[in-house]
């Protein structure tokens, strides 16, 4: 997706984070993100989240 689609940017984790990978799930038109993150260091855990575009971006008129 173009950068303008995410303007302003969507924040998935507020804190230290490392490697991440974002994928589009065509079956249910959602996105999934796998990322390294934590409270004090990006090495604390590996997290997975899924969301739909409408969850993070309001519908345009």
PQR file with spaces between the fields and no chain letter, atoms N, CA, C, O and H, PARSE charges and radii, in Angstrom:
ATOM       1  N    UNK     1       0.837   -1.175    0.000 -0.4000 1.5000
ATOM       2  CA   UNK     1       0.000    0.000    0.000 -0.0000 2.0000
ATOM       3  C    UNK     1       0.885    1.242    0.000  0.5500 1.7000
ATOM       4  O    UNK     1       1.986    1.245    0.550 -0.5500 1.4000
ATOM       5  N    UNK     2       0.386    2.265   -0.614 -0.4000 1.5000
ATOM       6  CA   UNK     2       1.169    3.494   -0.674 -0.0000 2.0000
ATOM       7  C    UNK     2       1.260    4.140    0.700  0.5500 1.7000
ATOM       8  O    UNK     2       0.424    3.898    1.570 -0.5500 1.4000
ATOM       9  H    UNK     2      -0.508    2.263   -1.061  0.4000 1.0000
ATOM      10  N    UNK     3       2.270    4.953    0.880 -0.4000 1.5000
ATOM      11  CA   UNK     3       2.471    5.640    2.150 -0.0000 2.0000
ATOM      12  C    UNK     3       1.275    6.515    2.506  0.5500 1.7000
ATOM      13  O    UNK     3       0.953    6.662    3.685 -0.5500 1.4000
ATOM      14  H    UNK     3       2.949    5.150    0.173  0.4000 1.0000
ATOM      15  N    UNK     4       0.619    7.094    1.518 -0.4000 1.5000
ATOM      16  CA   UNK     4      -0.512    7.983    1.800 -0.0000 2.0000
ATOM      17  C    UNK     4      -1.659    7.248    2.481  0.5500 1.7000
ATOM      18  O    UNK     4      -2.447    7.867    3.197 -0.5500 1.4000
ATOM      19  H    UNK     4       0.881    6.974    0.561  0.4000 1.0000
ATOM      20  N    UNK     5      -1.764    5.942    2.271 -0.4000 1.5000
ATOM      21  CA   UNK     5      -2.815    5.159    2.915 -0.0000 2.0000
ATOM      22  C    UNK     5      -2.622    5.139    4.423  0.5500 1.7000
ATOM      23  O    UNK     5      -3.602    5.072    5.166 -0.5500 1.4000
ATOM      24  H    UNK     5      -1.124    5.440    1.690  0.4000 1.0000
ATOM      25  N    UNK     6      -1.382    5.195    4.890 -0.4000 1.5000
ATOM      26  CA   UNK     6      -1.079    5.106    6.321 -0.0000 2.0000
ATOM      27  C    UNK     6      -0.794    6.480    6.919  0.5500 1.7000
ATOM      28  O    UNK     6      -0.163    6.565    7.973 -0.5500 1.4000
ATOM      29  H    UNK     6      -0.587    5.250    4.287  0.4000 1.0000
ATOM      30  N    UNK     7      -1.235    7.541    6.286 -0.4000 1.5000
ATOM      31  CA   UNK     7      -0.948    8.876    6.774 -0.0000 2.0000
ATOM      32  C    UNK     7      -2.122    9.369    7.601  0.5500 1.7000
ATOM      33  O    UNK     7      -3.173    9.577    6.994 -0.5500 1.4000
ATOM      34  H    UNK     7      -1.747    7.472    5.430  0.4000 1.0000
ATOM      35  N    UNK     8      -2.076    9.576    8.871 -0.4000 1.5000
ATOM      36  CA   UNK     8      -0.908    9.398    9.718 -0.0000 2.0000
ATOM      37  C    UNK     8      -0.590    7.922    9.947  0.5500 1.7000
ATOM      38  O    UNK     8      -1.449    7.064    9.743 -0.5500 1.4000
ATOM      39  H    UNK     8      -1.222    9.408    9.364  0.4000 1.0000
ATOM      40  N    UNK     9       0.640    7.622   10.371 -0.4000 1.5000
ATOM      41  CA   UNK     9       1.040    6.230   10.530 -0.0000 2.0000
ATOM      42  C    UNK     9       0.238    5.505   11.601  0.5500 1.7000
ATOM      43  O    UNK     9      -0.237    6.117   12.558 -0.5500 1.4000
ATOM      44  H    UNK     9       1.338    8.319   10.536  0.4000 1.0000
ATOM      45  N    UNK    10       0.095    4.218   11.432 -0.4000 1.5000
ATOM      46  CA   UNK    10      -0.587    3.362   12.399 -0.0000 2.0000
ATOM      47  C    UNK    10       0.459    2.788   13.343  0.5500 1.7000
ATOM      48  O    UNK    10       1.440    2.196   12.894 -0.5500 1.4000
ATOM      49  H    UNK    10       0.481    3.722   10.654  0.4000 1.0000
ATOM      50  N    UNK    11       0.259    2.958   14.649 -0.4000 1.5000
ATOM      51  CA   UNK    11       1.186    2.438   15.647 -0.0000 2.0000
ATOM      52  C    UNK    11       0.619    1.145   16.209  0.5500 1.7000
ATOM      53  O    UNK    11      -0.474    1.136   16.774 -0.5500 1.4000
ATOM      54  H    UNK    11      -0.538    3.440   15.014  0.4000 1.0000
ATOM      55  N    UNK    12       1.355    0.059   16.055 -0.4000 1.5000
ATOM      56  CA   UNK    12       0.918   -1.242   16.564 -0.0000 2.0000
ATOM      57  C    UNK    12       1.435   -1.470   17.981  0.5500 1.7000
ATOM      58  O    UNK    12       0.742   -2.071   18.801 -0.5500 1.4000
ATOM      59  H    UNK    12       2.243    0.066   15.595  0.4000 1.0000
ATOM      60  N    UNK    13       2.650   -0.996   18.277 -0.4000 1.5000
ATOM      61  CA   UNK    13       3.246   -1.175   19.604 -0.0000 2.0000
ATOM      62  C    UNK    13       3.979    0.100   19.991  0.5500 1.7000
ATOM      63  O    UNK    13       4.854    0.560   19.257 -0.5500 1.4000
ATOM      64  H    UNK    13       3.213   -0.507   17.611  0.4000 1.0000
ATOM      65  N    UNK    14       3.629    0.673   21.138 -0.4000 1.5000
ATOM      66  CA   UNK    14       4.312    1.874   21.639 -0.0000 2.0000
ATOM      67  C    UNK    14       5.399    1.414   22.612  0.5500 1.7000
ATOM      68  O    UNK    14       5.129    1.163   23.786 -0.5500 1.4000
ATOM      69  H    UNK    14       2.918    0.299   21.734  0.4000 1.0000
ATOM      70  N    UNK    15       6.580    1.312   22.127 -0.4000 1.5000
ATOM      71  CA   UNK    15       7.695    0.867   22.948 -0.0000 2.0000
ATOM      72  C    UNK    15       8.775    0.302   22.051  0.5500 1.7000
ATOM      73  O    UNK    15       8.684    0.400   20.827 -0.5500 1.4000
ATOM      74  H    UNK    15       6.800    1.517   21.173  0.4000 1.0000
ATOM      75  N    UNK    16       9.802   -0.293   22.651 -0.4000 1.5000
ATOM      76  CA   UNK    16      10.879   -0.852   21.846 -0.0000 2.0000
ATOM      77  C    UNK    16      10.363   -1.948   20.917  0.5500 1.7000
ATOM      78  O    UNK    16       9.583   -2.804   21.335 -0.5500 1.4000
ATOM      79  H    UNK    16       9.875   -0.373   23.645  0.4000 1.0000
ATOM      80  N    UNK    17      10.789   -1.920   19.689 -0.4000 1.5000
ATOM      81  CA   UNK    17      10.417   -2.973   18.746 -0.0000 2.0000
ATOM      82  C    UNK    17      11.564   -3.200   17.773  0.5500 1.7000
ATOM      83  O    UNK    17      12.384   -2.316   17.526 -0.5500 1.4000
ATOM      84  H    UNK    17      11.422   -1.225   19.350  0.4000 1.0000
ATOM      85  N    UNK    18      11.596   -4.398   17.234 -0.4000 1.5000
ATOM      86  CA   UNK    18      12.655   -4.762   16.302 -0.0000 2.0000
ATOM      87  C    UNK    18      12.073   -5.194   14.980  0.5500 1.7000
ATOM      88  O    UNK    18      11.254   -4.487   14.392 -0.5500 1.4000
ATOM      89  H    UNK    18      10.929   -5.116   17.434  0.4000 1.0000
ATOM      90  N    UNK    19      12.487   -6.339   14.515 -0.4000 1.5000
ATOM      91  CA   UNK    19      12.041   -6.861   13.234 -0.0000 2.0000
ATOM      92  C    UNK    19      10.523   -7.009   13.211  0.5500 1.7000
ATOM      93  O    UNK    19       9.916   -7.404   14.207 -0.5500 1.4000
ATOM      94  H    UNK    19      13.152   -6.913   14.992  0.4000 1.0000
ATOM      95  N    UNK    20       9.927   -6.698   12.097 -0.4000 1.5000
ATOM      96  CA   UNK    20       8.488   -6.926   11.923 -0.0000 2.0000
ATOM      97  C    UNK    20       8.221   -7.339   10.485  0.5500 1.7000
ATOM      98  O    UNK    20       9.014   -7.072    9.582 -0.5500 1.4000
ATOM      99  H    UNK    20      10.420   -6.377   11.288  0.4000 1.0000
ATOM     100  N    UNK    21       7.099   -7.989   10.301 -0.4000 1.5000
ATOM     101  CA   UNK    21       6.676   -8.405    8.964 -0.0000 2.0000
ATOM     102  C    UNK    21       5.176   -8.221    8.872  0.5500 1.7000
ATOM     103  O    UNK    21       4.436   -8.707    9.728 -0.5500 1.4000
ATOM     104  H    UNK    21       6.455   -8.205   11.035  0.4000 1.0000
ATOM     105  N    UNK    22       4.719   -7.525    7.844 -0.4000 1.5000
ATOM     106  CA   UNK    22       3.300   -7.250    7.635 -0.0000 2.0000
ATOM     107  C    UNK    22       2.838   -8.021    6.414  0.5500 1.7000
ATOM     108  O    UNK    22       3.493   -7.993    5.372 -0.5500 1.4000
ATOM     109  H    UNK    22       5.319   -7.131    7.149  0.4000 1.0000
ATOM     110  N    UNK    23       1.705   -8.713    6.540 -0.4000 1.5000
ATOM     111  CA   UNK    23       1.176   -9.508    5.429 -0.0000 2.0000
ATOM     112  C    UNK    23      -0.314   -9.224    5.258  0.5500 1.7000
ATOM     113  O    UNK    23      -1.022   -8.944    6.225 -0.5500 1.4000
ATOM     114  H    UNK    23       1.173   -8.735    7.387  0.4000 1.0000
ATOM     115  N    UNK    24      -0.772   -9.302    4.019 -0.4000 1.5000
ATOM     116  CA   UNK    24      -2.189   -9.139    3.694 -0.0000 2.0000
ATOM     117  C    UNK    24      -2.828  -10.514    3.586  0.5500 1.7000
ATOM     118  O    UNK    24      -2.326  -11.379    2.869 -0.5500 1.4000
ATOM     119  H    UNK    24      -0.197   -9.530    3.233  0.4000 1.0000
ATOM     120  N    UNK    25      -3.937  -10.722    4.299 -0.4000 1.5000
ATOM     121  CA   UNK    25      -4.679  -11.984    4.262 -0.0000 2.0000
ATOM     122  C    UNK    25      -5.854  -11.834    3.302  0.5500 1.7000
ATOM     123  O    UNK    25      -6.882  -11.253    3.649 -0.5500 1.4000
ATOM     124  H    UNK    25      -4.345  -10.019    4.882  0.4000 1.0000
ATOM     125  N    UNK    26      -5.693  -12.351    2.125 -0.4000 1.5000
ATOM     126  CA   UNK    26      -6.685  -12.170    1.079 -0.0000 2.0000
ATOM     127  C    UNK    26      -8.028  -12.835    1.415  0.5500 1.7000
ATOM     128  O    UNK    26      -9.081  -12.349    1.001 -0.5500 1.4000
ATOM     129  H    UNK    26      -4.857  -12.823    1.843  0.4000 1.0000
ATOM     130  N    UNK    27      -7.993  -13.937    2.160 -0.4000 1.5000
ATOM     131  CA   UNK    27      -9.229  -14.666    2.484 -0.0000 2.0000
ATOM     132  C    UNK    27     -10.244  -13.819    3.232  0.5500 1.7000
ATOM     133  O    UNK    27     -11.437  -13.865    2.930 -0.5500 1.4000
ATOM     134  H    UNK    27      -7.139  -14.332    2.497  0.4000 1.0000
ATOM     135  N    UNK    28      -9.777  -13.042    4.212 -0.4000 1.5000
ATOM     136  CA   UNK    28     -10.718  -12.227    4.986 -0.0000 2.0000
ATOM     137  C    UNK    28     -10.407  -10.728    4.918  0.5500 1.7000
ATOM     138  O    UNK    28     -10.914   -9.943    5.719 -0.5500 1.4000
ATOM     139  H    UNK    28      -8.808  -13.005    4.458  0.4000 1.0000
ATOM     140  N    UNK    29      -9.568  -10.344    3.954 -0.4000 1.5000
ATOM     141  CA   UNK    29      -9.231   -8.933    3.715 -0.0000 2.0000
ATOM     142  C    UNK    29      -8.735   -8.245    4.986  0.5500 1.7000
ATOM     143  O    UNK    29      -9.183   -7.152    5.334 -0.5500 1.4000
ATOM     144  H    UNK    29      -9.156  -10.982    3.303  0.4000 1.0000
ATOM     145  N    UNK    30      -7.809   -8.899    5.665 -0.4000 1.5000
ATOM     146  CA   UNK    30      -7.222   -8.323    6.864 -0.0000 2.0000
ATOM     147  C    UNK    30      -5.695   -8.310    6.713  0.5500 1.7000
ATOM     148  O    UNK    30      -5.146   -8.849    5.752 -0.5500 1.4000
ATOM     149  H    UNK    30      -7.445   -9.787    5.383  0.4000 1.0000
ATOM     150  N    UNK    31      -5.036   -7.689    7.675 -0.4000 1.5000
ATOM     151  CA   UNK    31      -3.586   -7.638    7.715 -0.0000 2.0000
ATOM     152  C    UNK    31      -3.117   -8.356    8.972  0.5500 1.7000
ATOM     153  O    UNK    31      -3.814   -8.351    9.987 -0.5500 1.4000
ATOM     154  H    UNK    31      -5.482   -7.252    8.455  0.4000 1.0000
ATOM     155  N    UNK    32      -1.958   -8.965    8.913 -0.4000 1.5000
ATOM     156  CA   UNK    32      -1.338   -9.588   10.080 -0.0000 2.0000
ATOM     157  C    UNK    32       0.074   -9.055   10.212  0.5500 1.7000
ATOM     158  O    UNK    32       0.769   -8.834    9.220 -0.5500 1.4000
ATOM     159  H    UNK    32      -1.392   -8.969    8.089  0.4000 1.0000
ATOM     160  N    UNK    33       0.486   -8.851   11.460 -0.4000 1.5000
ATOM     161  CA   UNK    33       1.826   -8.356   11.728 -0.0000 2.0000
ATOM     162  C    UNK    33       2.475   -9.211   12.805  0.5500 1.7000
ATOM     163  O    UNK    33       1.894   -9.438   13.866 -0.5500 1.4000
ATOM     164  H    UNK    33      -0.078   -9.030   12.265  0.4000 1.0000
ATOM     165  N    UNK    34       3.671   -9.679   12.524 -0.4000 1.5000
ATOM     166  CA   UNK    34       4.497  -10.412   13.474 -0.0000 2.0000
ATOM     167  C    UNK    34       5.659   -9.488   13.810  0.5500 1.7000
ATOM     168  O    UNK    34       6.329   -8.987   12.907 -0.5500 1.4000
ATOM     169  H    UNK    34       4.143   -9.495   11.662  0.4000 1.0000
ATOM     170  N    UNK    35       5.910   -9.254   15.109 -0.4000 1.5000
ATOM     171  CA   UNK    35       6.958   -8.307   15.468 -0.0000 2.0000
ATOM     172  C    UNK    35       7.644   -8.664   16.778  0.5500 1.7000
ATOM     173  O    UNK    35       7.059   -9.301   17.654 -0.5500 1.4000
ATOM     174  H    UNK    35       5.366   -9.662   15.842  0.4000 1.0000
ATOM     175  N    UNK    36       8.902   -8.238   16.892 -0.4000 1.5000
ATOM     176  CA   UNK    36       9.634   -8.310   18.146 -0.0000 2.0000
ATOM     177  C    UNK    36       9.285   -7.044   18.925  0.5500 1.7000
ATOM     178  O    UNK    36       9.268   -5.949   18.363 -0.5500 1.4000
ATOM     179  H    UNK    36       9.377   -7.721   16.181  0.4000 1.0000
ATOM     180  N    UNK    37       9.001   -7.200   20.237 -0.4000 1.5000
ATOM     181  CA   UNK    37       8.655   -6.019   21.018 -0.0000 2.0000
ATOM     182  C    UNK    37       8.795   -6.303   22.510  0.5500 1.7000
ATOM     183  O    UNK    37       9.038   -7.441   22.913 -0.5500 1.4000
ATOM     184  H    UNK    37       9.015   -8.089   20.693  0.4000 1.0000
ATOM     185  N    UNK    38       8.643   -5.270   23.321 -0.4000 1.5000
ATOM     186  CA   UNK    38       8.705   -5.417   24.764 -0.0000 2.0000
ATOM     187  C    UNK    38       8.509   -4.099   25.473  0.5500 1.7000
ATOM     188  O    UNK    38       8.271   -3.069   24.842 -0.5500 1.4000
ATOM     189  H    UNK    38       8.446   -4.346   22.994  0.4000 1.0000
ATOM     190  N    UNK    39       8.610   -4.137   26.796 -0.4000 1.5000
ATOM     191  CA   UNK    39       8.495   -2.942   27.627 -0.0000 2.0000
ATOM     192  C    UNK    39       9.840   -2.210   27.723  0.5500 1.7000
ATOM     193  O    UNK    39       9.890   -0.981   27.674 -0.5500 1.4000
ATOM     194  H    UNK    39       8.803   -4.973   27.309  0.4000 1.0000
ATOM     195  N    UNK    40      10.933   -2.985   27.862 -0.4000 1.5000
ATOM     196  CA   UNK    40      12.251   -2.404   28.065 -0.0000 2.0000
ATOM     197  C    UNK    40      13.205   -2.694   26.909  0.5500 1.7000
ATOM     198  O    UNK    40      14.179   -1.969   26.707 -0.5500 1.4000
ATOM     199  H    UNK    40      10.892   -3.983   27.902  0.4000 1.0000
ATOM     200  N    UNK    41      12.925   -3.749   26.154 -0.4000 1.5000
ATOM     201  CA   UNK    41      13.795   -4.166   25.056 -0.0000 2.0000
ATOM     202  C    UNK    41      12.950   -4.843   23.983  0.5500 1.7000
ATOM     203  O    UNK    41      11.947   -5.493   24.278 -0.5500 1.4000
ATOM     204  H    UNK    41      12.133   -4.338   26.319  0.4000 1.0000
ATOM     205  N    UNK    42      13.369   -4.679   22.754 -0.4000 1.5000
ATOM     206  CA   UNK    42      12.656   -5.347   21.652 -0.0000 2.0000
ATOM     207  C    UNK    42      12.837   -6.858   21.677  0.5500 1.7000
ATOM     208  O    UNK    42      12.176   -7.565   20.916 -0.5500 1.4000
ATOM     209  H    UNK    42      14.184   -4.152   22.515  0.4000 1.0000
ATOM     210  N    UNK    43      13.710   -7.367   22.528 -0.4000 1.5000
ATOM     211  CA   UNK    43      14.002   -8.802   22.578 -0.0000 2.0000
ATOM     212  C    UNK    43      13.154   -9.561   23.595  0.5500 1.7000
ATOM     213  O    UNK    43      13.391  -10.749   23.814 -0.5500 1.4000
ATOM     214  H    UNK    43      14.247   -6.794   23.147  0.4000 1.0000
ATOM     215  N    UNK    44      12.178   -8.917   24.217 -0.4000 1.5000
ATOM     216  CA   UNK    44      11.387   -9.553   25.265 -0.0000 2.0000
ATOM     217  C    UNK    44      10.367  -10.559   24.747  0.5500 1.7000
ATOM     218  O    UNK    44      10.159  -11.600   25.369 -0.5500 1.4000
ATOM     219  H    UNK    44      11.985   -7.952   24.039  0.4000 1.0000
ATOM     220  N    UNK    45       9.736  -10.267   23.628 -0.4000 1.5000
ATOM     221  CA   UNK    45       8.704  -11.177   23.133 -0.0000 2.0000
ATOM     222  C    UNK    45       8.523  -11.043   21.630  0.5500 1.7000
ATOM     223  O    UNK    45       8.982  -10.080   21.015 -0.5500 1.4000
ATOM     224  H    UNK    45       9.905   -9.421   23.122  0.4000 1.0000
ATOM     225  N    UNK    46       7.852  -12.018   21.060 -0.4000 1.5000
ATOM     226  CA   UNK    46       7.402  -11.964   19.672 -0.0000 2.0000
ATOM     227  C    UNK    46       5.884  -11.898   19.729  0.5500 1.7000
ATOM     228  O    UNK    46       5.240  -12.766   20.319 -0.5500 1.4000
ATOM     229  H    UNK    46       7.480  -12.800   21.560  0.4000 1.0000
ATOM     230  N    UNK    47       5.319  -10.878   19.120 -0.4000 1.5000
ATOM     231  CA   UNK    47       3.871  -10.666   19.164 -0.0000 2.0000
ATOM     232  C    UNK    47       3.273  -10.830   17.767  0.5500 1.7000
ATOM     233  O    UNK    47       3.947  -10.631   16.756 -0.5500 1.4000
ATOM     234  H    UNK    47       5.841  -10.173   18.640  0.4000 1.0000
ATOM     235  N    UNK    48       1.998  -11.195   17.737 -0.4000 1.5000
ATOM     236  CA   UNK    48       1.251  -11.348   16.488 -0.0000 2.0000
ATOM     237  C    UNK    48      -0.076  -10.633   16.650  0.5500 1.7000
ATOM     238  O    UNK    48      -0.757  -10.802   17.661 -0.5500 1.4000
ATOM     239  H    UNK    48       1.450  -11.357   18.558  0.4000 1.0000
ATOM     240  N    UNK    49      -0.445   -9.838   15.663 -0.4000 1.5000
ATOM     241  CA   UNK    49      -1.734   -9.163   15.687 -0.0000 2.0000
ATOM     242  C    UNK    49      -2.336   -9.145   14.287  0.5500 1.7000
ATOM     243  O    UNK    49      -1.616   -9.113   13.288 -0.5500 1.4000
ATOM     244  H    UNK    49       0.109   -9.700   14.841  0.4000 1.0000
ATOM     245  N    UNK    50      -3.646   -9.165   14.230 -0.4000 1.5000
ATOM     246  CA   UNK    50      -4.369   -9.059   12.951 -0.0000 2.0000
ATOM     247  C    UNK    50      -5.374   -7.925   13.067  0.5500 1.7000
ATOM     248  O    UNK    50      -5.923   -7.677   14.140 -0.5500 1.4000
ATOM     249  H    UNK    50      -4.231   -9.191   15.041  0.4000 1.0000
ATOM     250  N    UNK    51      -5.611   -7.236   11.953 -0.4000 1.5000
ATOM     251  CA   UNK    51      -6.565   -6.140   11.952 -0.0000 2.0000
ATOM     252  C    UNK    51      -7.056   -5.900   10.533  0.5500 1.7000
ATOM     253  O    UNK    51      -6.404   -6.283    9.562 -0.5500 1.4000
ATOM     254  H    UNK    51      -5.164   -7.438   11.081  0.4000 1.0000
ATOM     255  N    UNK    52      -8.193   -5.271   10.432 -0.4000 1.5000
ATOM     256  CA   UNK    52      -8.742   -4.870    9.141 -0.0000 2.0000
ATOM     257  C    UNK    52      -8.429   -3.391    8.943  0.5500 1.7000
ATOM     258  O    UNK    52      -8.269   -2.648    9.912 -0.5500 1.4000
ATOM     259  H    UNK    52      -8.722   -4.960   11.221  0.4000 1.0000
ATOM     260  N    UNK    53      -8.343   -2.975    7.702 -0.4000 1.5000
ATOM     261  CA   UNK    53      -8.022   -1.593    7.391 -0.0000 2.0000
ATOM     262  C    UNK    53      -9.011   -0.635    8.062  0.5500 1.7000
ATOM     263  O    UNK    53      -8.613    0.428    8.537 -0.5500 1.4000
ATOM     264  H    UNK    53      -8.473   -3.578    6.915  0.4000 1.0000
ATOM     265  N    UNK    54     -10.284   -0.999    8.104 -0.4000 1.5000
ATOM     266  CA   UNK    54     -11.292   -0.144    8.717 -0.0000 2.0000
ATOM     267  C    UNK    54     -11.064    0.024   10.218  0.5500 1.7000
ATOM     268  O    UNK    54     -11.538    0.997   10.804 -0.5500 1.4000
ATOM     269  H    UNK    54     -10.608   -1.863    7.719  0.4000 1.0000
ATOM     270  N    UNK    55     -10.344   -0.909   10.852 -0.4000 1.5000
ATOM     271  CA   UNK    55     -10.040   -0.808   12.280 -0.0000 2.0000
ATOM     272  C    UNK    55      -9.034    0.285   12.574  0.5500 1.7000
ATOM     273  O    UNK    55      -9.028    0.831   13.678 -0.5500 1.4000
ATOM     274  H    UNK    55      -9.959   -1.700   10.376  0.4000 1.0000
ATOM     275  N    UNK    56      -8.186    0.617   11.618 -0.4000 1.5000
ATOM     276  CA   UNK    56      -7.116    1.577   11.859 -0.0000 2.0000
ATOM     277  C    UNK    56      -7.236    2.844   11.015  0.5500 1.7000
ATOM     278  O    UNK    56      -6.485    3.798   11.219 -0.5500 1.4000
ATOM     279  H    UNK    56      -8.192    0.174   10.722  0.4000 1.0000
ATOM     280  N    UNK    57      -8.153    2.857   10.090 -0.4000 1.5000
ATOM     281  CA   UNK    57      -8.320    4.016    9.225 -0.0000 2.0000
ATOM     282  C    UNK    57      -9.802    4.279    9.027  0.5500 1.7000
ATOM     283  O    UNK    57     -10.514    3.416    8.512 -0.5500 1.4000
ATOM     284  H    UNK    57      -8.762    2.082    9.924  0.4000 1.0000
ATOM     285  N    UNK    58     -10.282    5.449    9.423 -0.4000 1.5000
ATOM     286  CA   UNK    58     -11.697    5.756    9.242 -0.0000 2.0000
ATOM     287  C    UNK    58     -12.102    5.745    7.769  0.5500 1.7000
ATOM     288  O    UNK    58     -11.311    6.091    6.892 -0.5500 1.4000
ATOM     289  H    UNK    58      -9.703    6.149    9.841  0.4000 1.0000
ATOM     290  N    UNK    59     -13.320    5.351    7.519 -0.4000 1.5000
ATOM     291  CA   UNK    59     -13.828    5.331    6.137 -0.0000 2.0000
ATOM     292  C    UNK    59     -13.867    6.753    5.588  0.5500 1.7000
ATOM     293  O    UNK    59     -14.235    7.694    6.292 -0.5500 1.4000
ATOM     294  H    UNK    59     -13.963    5.070    8.232  0.4000 1.0000
ATOM     295  N    UNK    60     -13.490    6.893    4.339 -0.4000 1.5000
ATOM     296  CA   UNK    60     -13.523    8.225    3.709 -0.0000 2.0000
ATOM     297  C    UNK    60     -14.918    8.497    3.171  0.5500 1.7000
ATOM     298  O    UNK    60     -15.667    7.576    2.843 -0.5500 1.4000
ATOM     299  H    UNK    60     -13.191    6.129    3.767  0.4000 1.0000
ATOM     300  N    UNK    61     -15.246    9.757    3.090 -0.4000 1.5000
ATOM     301  CA   UNK    61     -16.577   10.158    2.605 -0.0000 2.0000
ATOM     302  C    UNK    61     -16.736    9.924    1.137  0.5500 1.7000
ATOM     303  O    UNK    61     -17.796   10.209    0.579 -0.5500 1.4000
ATOM     304  H    UNK    61     -14.638   10.505    3.356  0.4000 1.0000
